[in-house]
Amino acid sequence: MKKALLIAEDISELSELRAVAAELDAVEVEAMGPEDLQNTPALERFGLTRLYTSTSWSEDPAESLGKMLAELISGSGAELVLGVSRKRLKDVFARAAQILKSPLLTDCLSATWSDGELVVERPTLGGGYVENLVVKKFPTLLALQQRGRQISDLSGKAPEVVRLEGKFSGVRAPRLISSEAVSRSGVDLAKSRIIVSVGRGFKRKEDLKLAEELAKLLGGELACSRPIASDMGWMPEDRHVGLSGKWVSPSLYLAIGISGQVQHMVGVRNSRIIVAVNNDPSAPIHREADYSVVADLYEFIPALVRELKARSARPSG
Ligand SMILES: Cc1cc2nc3c(=O)[nH]c(=O)nc-3n(C[C@H](O)[C@H](O)[C@H](O)COP(=O)(O)OP(=O)(O)OC[C@H]3O[C@@H](n4cnc5c(N)ncnc54)[C@H](O)[C@@H]3O)c2cc1C
């Protein structure tokens, strides 16, 4: 690796990223960040050749910073661009990568050379697994998780400081035209002990009443798979469970008409008991459930509701 460019918000990020660049045997390292970075005591110990600074770093929108970064990468000839995986940085990196048509990997745990190839480790499927990816194209942008890596004193000359203002073509920032409140149910599913969750096995929105009645009888909350909230809009977004929704850990998770794709199941694996109701015996959810009911939900729910009502009507003892 010949040249690396580090994008750092502050000194701790600079130190972390410089340590990664050293591990990757970068022979020349430049950095870019807010103006304050040039006041870092003993800047020469970072072994940087150049430090690009910007006074408007924190106010500039991601659109302008992304364009500025893309121009800087092309101009400097950096092969590897490193940053700490934070929301804003990822936004900036995504825009720069899109302009340059370069690879971008975010939330990376580590990057190492192995047999001449750059191998990047990062979590996948909600953090349940780690994937190893081989980078085939450069320049490449890596947003790394901050893990407290520190440089040892690299010593060298103080870097040349280059102010970026006025050096790049501007970009117009987006304007907010209107906003709309997201519909929320106000329920915290993460704390629910009993959850009745519905999926695409339900044919019409009105049919959700069946599950609502069941949830009420069981003293539980209603939840759903992602398509029910995001695609159909039948339930509020904060009721959808899974990788991109709520992670739940109830005593009972009753999944009705849900196929059990991995993106759904990662959010429910901490449930104590999973019961699946699905009329397809080969549906993946049957392999993960503690109890499987292979039945048509339109027959099963009314039967269960009848039974629960009959039991509550019976005198106890
Ligand atoms: C990046 C990414 C993130 C995602 N995040 C999530 C997430 O957080 N949560 C999530 O849920 N999904 C998520 N998904 C989507 C996920 O991959 C699945 O598409 C989704 O979970 C499927 O929803 P479903 O089980 O309701 O529908 P389907 O997969 O269509 O399953 C419907 C099931 O209902 C059964 N069925 C049909 N009729 C009946 C009946 N009459 N009686 C009984 N059973 C019946 C069928 O046999 C089928 O198994 C994500 C996908 C991606 C790519």
The ligand as a MOL file (V3000), in Angstrom:
LIG
                    3D

  0  0  0     0  0            999 V3000
M  V30 BEGIN CTAB
M  V30 COUNTS 53 58 0 0 0
M  V30 BEGIN ATOM
M  V30 1 C -31.7650 -5.6320 4.5040 0
M  V30 2 C -33.0560 -6.3190 4.8550 0
M  V30 3 C -33.5740 -6.1380 6.1110 0
M  V30 4 C -34.7570 -6.7780 6.4490 0
M  V30 5 N -35.2510 -6.6000 7.7040 0
M  V30 6 C -36.3650 -7.2640 8.0740 0
M  V30 7 C -36.8710 -7.1550 9.4030 0
M  V30 8 O -36.3380 -6.4330 10.2510 0
M  V30 9 N -37.9890 -7.8530 9.7180 0
M  V30 10 C -38.6380 -8.6610 8.8100 0
M  V30 11 O -39.6570 -9.2720 9.1640 0
M  V30 12 N -38.1790 -8.7640 7.5580 0
M  V30 13 C -37.0780 -8.0830 7.1510 0
M  V30 14 N -36.6390 -8.1920 5.8770 0
M  V30 15 C -37.4950 -8.9260 4.9020 0
M  V30 16 C -37.3320 -10.4500 4.9980 0
M  V30 17 O -36.2740 -10.8550 4.1840 0
M  V30 18 C -38.6000 -11.1460 4.5080 0
M  V30 19 O -38.9190 -10.7100 3.2130 0
M  V30 20 C -39.7900 -10.8960 5.4160 0
M  V30 21 O -39.4760 -11.1770 6.7590 0
M  V30 22 C -40.9400 -11.7930 4.9590 0
M  V30 23 O -42.0930 -11.4530 5.6510 0
M  V30 24 P -43.2430 -12.5180 5.8860 0
M  V30 25 O -42.6870 -13.7210 6.5800 0
M  V30 26 O -44.3800 -11.7970 6.5290 0
M  V30 27 O -43.7170 -12.8550 4.3950 0
M  V30 28 P -43.4830 -14.1250 3.4960 0
M  V30 29 O -42.0500 -14.4580 3.3950 0
M  V30 30 O -44.2240 -13.8720 2.2320 0
M  V30 31 O -44.1760 -15.3080 4.3010 0
M  V30 32 C -45.5470 -15.4510 4.4640 0
M  V30 33 C -45.7740 -16.8200 5.0700 0
M  V30 34 O -47.1510 -16.9590 5.3500 0
M  V30 35 C -47.5000 -18.3140 5.1050 0
M  V30 36 N -48.9420 -18.3480 4.8360 0
M  V30 37 C -49.5930 -17.9240 3.7290 0
M  V30 38 N -50.9270 -18.0910 3.8740 0
M  V30 39 C -51.1220 -18.6470 5.0990 0
M  V30 40 C -52.2700 -19.0520 5.8080 0
M  V30 41 N -53.5020 -18.8960 5.3000 0
M  V30 42 N -52.1090 -19.5840 7.0430 0
M  V30 43 C -50.8640 -19.7430 7.5860 0
M  V30 44 N -49.7290 -19.3540 6.9440 0
M  V30 45 C -49.8570 -18.8150 5.7160 0
M  V30 46 C -46.6760 -18.7430 3.9140 0
M  V30 47 O -46.4890 -20.1550 3.9100 0
M  V30 48 C -45.3840 -17.9700 4.1500 0
M  V30 49 O -44.4050 -18.7990 4.7890 0
M  V30 50 C -35.4540 -7.5840 5.5150 0
M  V30 51 C -34.9200 -7.7610 4.2450 0
M  V30 52 C -33.7350 -7.1340 3.9180 0
M  V30 53 C -33.1690 -7.3380 2.5470 0
M  V30 END ATOM
M  V30 BEGIN BOND
M  V30 1 1 1 2
M  V30 2 1 2 3
M  V30 3 2 2 52
M  V30 4 2 3 4
M  V30 5 1 4 5
M  V30 6 1 4 50
M  V30 7 2 5 6
M  V30 8 1 6 7
M  V30 9 1 6 13
M  V30 10 2 7 8
M  V30 11 1 7 9
M  V30 12 1 9 10
M  V30 13 2 10 11
M  V30 14 1 10 12
M  V30 15 2 12 13
M  V30 16 1 13 14
M  V30 17 1 14 15
M  V30 18 1 14 50
M  V30 19 1 15 16
M  V30 20 1 16 17
M  V30 21 1 16 18
M  V30 22 1 18 19
M  V30 23 1 18 20
M  V30 24 1 20 21
M  V30 25 1 20 22
M  V30 26 1 22 23
M  V30 27 1 23 24
M  V30 28 2 24 25
M  V30 29 1 24 26
M  V30 30 1 24 27
M  V30 31 1 27 28
M  V30 32 2 28 29
M  V30 33 1 28 30
M  V30 34 1 28 31
M  V30 35 1 31 32
M  V30 36 1 32 33
M  V30 37 1 33 34
M  V30 38 1 33 48
M  V30 39 1 34 35
M  V30 40 1 35 36
M  V30 41 1 35 46
M  V30 42 1 36 37
M  V30 43 1 36 45
M  V30 44 2 37 38
M  V30 45 1 38 39
M  V30 46 1 39 40
M  V30 47 2 39 45
M  V30 48 1 40 41
M  V30 49 2 40 42
M  V30 50 1 42 43
M  V30 51 2 43 44
M  V30 52 1 44 45
M  V30 53 1 46 47
M  V30 54 1 46 48
M  V30 55 1 48 49
M  V30 56 2 50 51
M  V30 57 1 51 52
M  V30 58 1 52 53
M  V30 END BOND
M  V30 END CTAB
M  END
